């Protein structure tokens, strides 16, 4: 268990209780003490050391911090860690297994879906949510699904190709 | 960015939530989807002493159509729930048109319809649809429930008619008396940006004539604008090129846009009349086809 209120400069003010919360992150239950104002993105990065989730704009524009919350993509900089009590969170670290990459990770590699890589974790989590509800998306549907995730390098072209690549591979493996 | 400190409560019932708000004496704020509130806290535009998180209160996440035809949207119904709702797709074209245009797809999984109306952003989409549809908000406080018409709900930029100890628990779209038509068009520079301008339209027709009309404008004034003069001009006759053009002019006149980085005031007025005539033309064509 890690205490997270010390990440914020001063100890909690009198009368501000630190909350103990238990959330499931990538299949594992984690119990942490958090101050209510701690954002989920900061719990993941600083408290649980899962730095694959990036914080970009910090104003819910860029989508770099996208994780799956009970299977739905959310911007983890725009939710408090206390709100995740009793819920499931999936981050980019949960995609690969010990022996193999997730098809989305393979797709981003095969189709050169990244340059600097900053937006990539958020892109992959948004794409994962899309492919779970729509295994055979059109290019248009992919562009629509990642429209809340900003990339300043690729022009999106190869990201769309990477997701199409992953969708095809995932359909193939489920047949 | 860290928000200011606050006490956090996550009540399991509405009664508990209302007593927390009452005890907070105006310093407590309701947290639903948080997609506007959390950024405002981080930017320190708001610093409530307590957040009352209503996400753990059962029974608030619904959109349903009652036997009388009225549509009810619960306080925890997310934008995405409306985007994917068959009830909305089949029965409520104004909401159906606006749902995919709210914020971006990730924000839509979390943000709520009712919360967005309460946030009362002059550039928010849902207030315009609620005014066009002549809907109302159901507020629950220590002394029970009351209905607040959408046209009176927003009292100014980021200000609504709720008392500090009331929670908006439901949005209601009244039962239509005729055939339902509507649309929503929004100009934004990119997905997730605030509206440069947007127009919400809700019409009911009977026997080829408009029997009720509602038009509201987003992003072209200090609050959502009820273009009721333009709407009233359509009632009592069929949609014609002349009546549509006239309504477009009246709606543009009702707008109170300011020139800014999204465009000049005259450009925004032009968008308002263009969008309104476009929506009305679509409705006119679809009703002709249906007849």
HADDOCK unambig.tbl for C-alpha pairs under 7 A between the chains (distance, minus, plus):
assign (segid A and resid 16 and name CA) (segid B and resid 6 and name CA) 6.95 0.50 0.50
assign (segid A and resid 16 and name CA) (segid B and resid 7 and name CA) 5.67 0.50 0.50
assign (segid A and resid 36 and name CA) (segid B and resid 7 and name CA) 6.92 0.50 0.50
assign (segid A and resid 36 and name CA) (segid B and resid 8 and name CA) 5.97 0.50 0.50
assign (segid A and resid 37 and name CA) (segid B and resid 3 and name CA) 6.10 0.50 0.50
assign (segid A and resid 37 and name CA) (segid B and resid 5 and name CA) 6.12 0.50 0.50
assign (segid A and resid 37 and name CA) (segid B and resid 6 and name CA) 6.81 0.50 0.50
assign (segid A and resid 58 and name CA) (segid B and resid 1 and name CA) 6.85 0.50 0.50
assign (segid A and resid 59 and name CA) (segid B and resid 39 and name CA) 5.68 0.50 0.50
assign (segid A and resid 72 and name CA) (segid B and resid 109 and name CA) 6.72 0.50 0.50
assign (segid A and resid 73 and name CA) (segid B and resid 106 and name CA) 5.78 0.50 0.50
assign (segid A and resid 73 and name CA) (segid B and resid 109 and name CA) 6.86 0.50 0.50
assign (segid A and resid 74 and name CA) (segid B and resid 106 and name CA) 5.41 0.50 0.50
assign (segid A and resid 74 and name CA) (segid B and resid 107 and name CA) 6.61 0.50 0.50
assign (segid A and resid 74 and name CA) (segid B and resid 109 and name CA) 6.66 0.50 0.50
assign (segid A and resid 74 and name CA) (segid B and resid 110 and name CA) 6.70 0.50 0.50
assign (segid A and resid 75 and name CA) (segid B and resid 106 and name CA) 6.68 0.50 0.50
assign (segid A and resid 78 and name CA) (segid B and resid 35 and name CA) 6.38 0.50 0.50
assign (segid A and resid 78 and name CA) (segid B and resid 38 and name CA) 5.73 0.50 0.50
assign (segid A and resid 78 and name CA) (segid B and resid 39 and name CA) 6.75 0.50 0.50
assign (segid A and resid 79 and name CA) (segid B and resid 34 and name CA) 6.98 0.50 0.50
assign (segid A and resid 145 and name CA) (segid B and resid 105 and name CA) 6.21 0.50 0.50
assign (segid A and resid 147 and name CA) (segid B and resid 104 and name CA) 6.44 0.50 0.50
assign (segid A and resid 147 and name CA) (segid B and resid 105 and name CA) 6.85 0.50 0.50
assign (segid A and resid 147 and name CA) (segid B and resid 191 and name CA) 6.34 0.50 0.50
assign (segid A and resid 148 and name CA) (segid B and resid 104 and name CA) 4.86 0.50 0.50
assign (segid A and resid 148 and name CA) (segid B and resid 105 and name CA) 5.80 0.50 0.50
assign (segid A and resid 148 and name CA) (segid B and resid 106 and name CA) 5.90 0.50 0.50
assign (segid A and resid 148 and name CA) (segid B and resid 191 and name CA) 6.98 0.50 0.50
assign (segid A and resid 148 and name CA) (segid B and resid 192 and name CA) 6.83 0.50 0.50
